[in-house]
Amino acid sequence: MFASLQFRPILSWTIFVWMAYFVAGQETDGHTCMAESDSTDVRVICNSTYNCKLPKNITILSCHDADKNAKIADWLCSKDLENLRVIDLAKSNLKEIPIGCFSTFPSLEILKISNNENLGLKNLYNACYGLNQTSLKELYANNINQVSVTYPFPRNISLLLSNTSLEKLELGYNEIQSTESGAIYYLPRTLQNVYVRGNRFEVSPVFLELVWLKNLTKLDMSFQCTTHYYRSRSKRRAEFENSNNTNTDDVDCKKLGAFDVLSVLPSSLETLVAIGMITGQTCIPPSRTSGNSRLKDIDISRDGYYRWIGPIKVNASTNQIEKLNISHNQCSFIEDGFFDQLRQLKILDVSNNLLGPFFQQERSKNVFKFLIRLEVLNMSDNKISYLPKSLLRRTSSLRSLTISNNLIETWTLDISGLDDLSYVDVSYNKLATLPLAVREKLDKNQNVTLDFLHNKILCTCENMDFLDWIFTSKVLVRLAYNDKCTGYNGNITQAYQYLRNECKKDNSVREWLYPVQTMCILFILSVLALIMYKKRWAIIYHWYLFRLRRKGYTPIEGYNDGYQYDAFLSFADEDRPFVDQVVTKLEENMDLQFQVCVHYRDFIPGRSISNNIVSSIHTSKKTVVFISRAYLKSSWCKYELQMAISEESHMNRRVIIMIVLEEDIPHRSLPLEVMHYYRTTSYITKPSNEQEMTLFWEALRVVLTNEL
């Protein structure tokens, strides 16, 4: 008994599968149509050359990817299928359609012949012939005219459709540049949805005929003036570069409003999609909707409107515009009052523009002041570094705010009046923290989400209150796992765990220790700097001795070591005549026979002046300094004097012999080092007569031979 109970379901299922196969049709010439059915439709999917038999009760037929030589239209049009409701021949290599082919299907509601690139508008005429005898509601004929250059859409096709019940018409990507007069006027009044993306339409008076489409609710005319290539077989992508057009005068832009597209749209239209309209127009001119317009949704993104002049005028009593998308326009300027009449606006997208510099102007604070019903605002990707504090003060209904992918380092917006705000996206900015007032406001609101991904959060004890808020607040704060922390080598979670313990330590000592340490370090550095300044010449002297030693020179260590010169003469070039007398007297006098060093004769060519000076002073038993006004003005003379003083200190012996050439030099003009010698050491003055000259030579001989 148990076995017989199992047998009946199995037998019933086998009969059902056999009947479904039979309904699908019998195999003919090796080709099969696959059928499936439900409570309302019998759907057939056919392949190859379409030589299969179709069931009489078929309601939906889909045929794609036919052989290039298959004549699917001839095969189908010969059928008597009264219940056929949907015909889908998209991408089926159709090249020809017999005139009136589809008029024999009285129940036909949806016809799809898209993506048959070689059909052309002539075969579209053939397909539309007799459709007034059907129940047609939707016609899809996208990308069927890739066989010729652009030309006007013919009026005769519209005449064939005028008496149908057509509600949706798609003619996208067909290289249509314009329409014949009456082509729009004769379209059926039942039309609700028109899709003409990717053609080459130019704004012209023919669009005045749009007002006759009394039931039109959606118009998509995006991506006009695009290329011949049908991108991705479904949409085109327009890219814009910032125009070099300098004609951005507001007056010129207002003249463009002479033909206002918004004013000729049928009052029934609710959605206008005009993305990527590359018309050469670079601004949004003054525009006005019709008096009883029901327009709700406007998308004019990617149109290259980089100046928004406006305003967009509406009838205050009938205004229903709730959504406006003007993103991706590279806009850098918004005229005062542009948004003022859009007081029913709920969703505004101004992302991917260049509004950063605009928001730094004082006038920008009032740009949204009349958008009192605004709920969603997107200002991402605008190179914004600053937003006016009162920018959102009047947008009290705002629920979602997106300012991501900008350059914001400090939060400046006042959100105290945004009681409904529940989503804030500030990701990909440079924020280190959020002000306490902002955090408190977000805490008060309900179910708030804050997207804080990829900012520059400051991880220090001073910012610990913000870090605590991130991890303990009821606000859902979104952070990436690998988000780095400024001031800590690690991610923010690791930084928070570390700082929780570190910042709890007793910081009372630190509060005074750090300033004291800083002051001590500054004091020590100041003392070192003072010492180095006072000893700078000795340091320079020893540095050159060190360099000489590295080159193999052995410095003189004491007085008994041999010197190359008896004296090095330090003087200004202006005093050379007198110095030449001294050189001649010292070197040519048989009684004296001194060997002296003078820079113009004895400095080694190719060696630096500084090196020559140090070397000459060090290899000379004495350094004779000829003091004059010219000497005191010469930087090299002063350098020689300082090196001689350093040599004297280093060798611990008297080195400098000072000869004053001008006794009337004011003491206040003398360097401290010279003043020191004036007061503590005897010096020789230049002789003024022959008797004094004899005494001068004798005094000079004595000091040069003095071994003190």
C-alpha positions, 0 to 999 in steps of 0.5 A: 500500500505504501508503494502505491501511494508513492507511485501516483505523485511520480506519475503525475509529475511525469505527465506534467513535464511531458505536457509542458514540453508538448505545449512548447512545440515540436522540434522542427529541423533540429531547433527547439523553443523553450516554454514555461508558464504560470497562472497568467502567461505562457512564455517562450524563449526561442534560439537559433533560426526560429523554426520551431512551432509556437503554442497558440496560447503564447503571451510572451515571446523572447528571441535574442542572438539569432543567426545573422541570416535568420529572417525572424520577422518574416517567420514571426509575422506569419503567425496567428497569435491572438494572445501574444502580449509581449514581443522581445526581439532585442539584439536579435540581428534584425535587419528588416521588418516587413511593413505592418508586421506586428499589426496582426497581434491584437493583444500586443502591449509591449514591443522591444526591437532595441539593439538591432543596429542595422534596422534604421528608422525606415524599418521603425516605420514598418514596425509601427505600421498598423500598431493602432490595431493593437493594444500597444503601451510600450515601444522600445527602439533604442540603438536601431539607427547606426546605418546613416548620418543623423537626420530629423525624426520623421513625422510619419512615424508619429502619425502611425503611433498617434491613434495607439494607447502608447504610454512609454516610448524609448528611442535612445542612441539613434543619432537623431539630431532634430525632429520634423515639424509635427513629429512631437505634436502627433505623438499619442496623448496617452504618452507618459514616459519618453526616453531619448538618451544619447541622440544629437538633439539641439534645443530649438523651437520644435520643442514647443510641441512638447506642451501637447503631450498632456500626460507626459510624466517623465522625459529623459533626454540625457547625453545629447551630442555624444559619439556614434558609438553606443557605449555598453549598449545601455548608456553613455558616459560623458566626461568634462574638462573645465572650459577655457571660455571666458564669456562668463558675464552674468548678463550674457548668461541671462540672455541665454534664457530667451528660449527657456526649456522649462517653460515649454515642458508640459505641465504634467511632467514630473521628472526631467532627466537631462544628464550630460547635455553638452550644448556649449552653454556654460551657465544655468540662465534664468528659467521658469516653469509653467504656471501649473507645473507638477515638476518634482525631480530635475537632474541636470548633472554633468552638463558643464554648467560652471556658473549657476546664475538663475534664478529658477522661478516657479509658481509659489502656489503650485511649486512641487520641485522636491529633488534637484541634482546639479552635480558634476558640473565643475561649478565655482559660482552661485548667484545670489537667489539661485535657490530662493524660490525652490522652497519645496526642495527636499533633496539637493545634490551639488557634489563633484563641483568646485565650490570650495572658493565660493564658500569662503566668500561672505555671500555664500552663507545665504545660499540655502537660506530659503530651503526650509524643507531640505532633507538631504544635502550632498556637497561632497567632492568640492575642494571645500576647506571652510563652510560658513557657520550659519550656512545651515541655520535655516535648513531645520528639516535636514536629515542627511548631510554629506560633505565627504572628500573635501579639505576640511580641517576644522568644523565650523558649521552650526548644527544646533537647529538641526533636530532631525539630523540623523546622518553626517558623512565627513569621511575623507577630510582632514578633521582632527576632532569635532567641537563639543557643541557638535558632539552634544547635538548629535547625542541629542538627536535620534539614531545618528550615524557619523561617517568619520572614515579616513580623517586625521584624528588627533590621538593625544591626551588633549583630545581624549574627550573626543576619543572617548566620545567616539567609542562611548557615544550612542552615535554610530561612528564609522571608522576604518580598521586601518584608520591611522591616528595623528600622534600615535604609530598605530590605528585609532583603536590601539591609540585609544586603548593606550591613551586611556591608561596613559592619560589617567596617570598623575599629570600634576608633576608634568604640569610644572615639570615640562615648563621647567625642563623647557626653560632649563634647556633653553637656558643651557642652549642660550649659555652655549650659544653665548660661549660659542659666540664669544669663542667663535674666533678661537673655534674658527682658528682651531678648525683651520689648524685641524684642517692643516693637521689633516693635510700633514702640517705639524703645528708649532708647539712652542717658541723654540720651534722654527718659524717660517716668518719673523712677522706677518703684516696685517694691513689695509690696502689703503695703507700699503705705501707705508707698509711697503716701506716697512717691508723694505726696511725689515728685509733689506737692512743688513743689520735686521734681515727679517723675513716678513709675510704679506698677503699680496706676495706670500699667500699660496694661490689656490688656497682659501683666503681664510686658510692662508691667513691662519697658516701665515699667522701660525708660521710667523713669530709675530703679527704686526697690525697696522691700525687705521680707519680703513683697517677697521672697515675691512672685514678681512683685516678684522678677521686677521686680527681675531686669528692673531688674538686666537694664536696668542691665546693658543700659544700663550705668548705675545704675538700681536704688535700694534702700530697705530697709523692714525691717532685721531680715531674715535675710541667708540669706533674701535672694536672691543679687542682693539680697545683692550690692546689700547688699554692694556698693551703698549703700541707704536705710532706712525712717525711724523718726522725723520727723527721719530722715524729712527726711533720707530725702526729701533722700537720695531726691531726691539719688539720683533726680537723680543722673545716674551 
